[in-house]
């Protein structure tokens, strides 16, 4: 795992390159979340994973994701479809709790193999594998049109919540189950945010049970900076909601995710 741990913040201390990269990613990813269909965590987790141990990267991504969802919910709550939130979000809570418990359990397992530069844990293999799967989804044009009938909302909530708790990757799965729920574009986005908020509120306390407070506390300034950048991205994204997908950006994101996933599994980072 990476040993570099940035402690500074553009708002509270000297600026360093990893800080800038994480903050810029938070801004861009939050903006693109509202206008392109993939999630904040999809972009932010790989960047955090470059500079932090994987379990800390997942938790930090989740914190920024949660606070950004609170902000976006404040912008769009009037468009939320409560009926869909209950049918999909309540099972999502159960799934997220199960997934986050599994992640905590995986972190206690011994390393699987030496790796090229670092020993590779089962957590790195699972997160890297899921990252690769969702990267392939980003690179598959037909994936954005995959959908299931609304009668599958309850099992969809369980599945989406489980992967949200395990790795934070939930947006693509959630879209598959919500696309045919009869929601307009604004309601689709707002309802997805409300569901993601429930998953975040469930998984973060489970993550923090396994994280020593002295490991996370030095990163508070960076988390504040990244969260403020995500707020700015969400505000800009709301203004650009009528613009639909950015296919070229999705391809770039998919290729970068594949590269980082491969590096995790190979023990390069």
C-alpha angles and dihedrals in degrees: 000000000000115000097200113106116180114215103178133085133201087235100040108026148350115333119240129183097253090053091052093046093051094045093047090049091051091053095046096041093049091050093048092047090071098043108031109037104244123104138253092242092052090067102027100051095060091051094048088047090059092064107024139050108273098248090052091045091055092049094046091048089050092053093052089043092052096048091045090051090052089053094046091046088056089054098046109022093117090067096052116122102219093193092060092043091057095045095045104022101052093055086043090062091056091046093048092050091051094046095049091048089052091051091052089050093050091054090064093054120103122256115281100213140346099260126204097283105356137026110266119229126205086247090060091048093049095044092042091048093050090046089054092049093051091044089057089051089054089052094048111085093199092055092077088062098048111116143157130214117270091251086078094059095106097051087039090058091051093049096043092046092049094055090041089057094043100048110349092253104129109119099082093047092045091053092054090059098039101045092085096039092102096250126149116233095265093046091046091055096041094046091049089053092051091050092047089051091057091050092049093049089053101045103041097066089050091051092049092054088072100038119088109233092230089060095056102032096074089056096058094099091052091047091051091049093047091047093051089049089051090051089054091049092050091050091051091044092054089058091051100044092117088065103084123200133354101211096180091053091049090055092051091048092049093051093047091049091051091050094050092043090053091049091051094050092045093050095244094127 
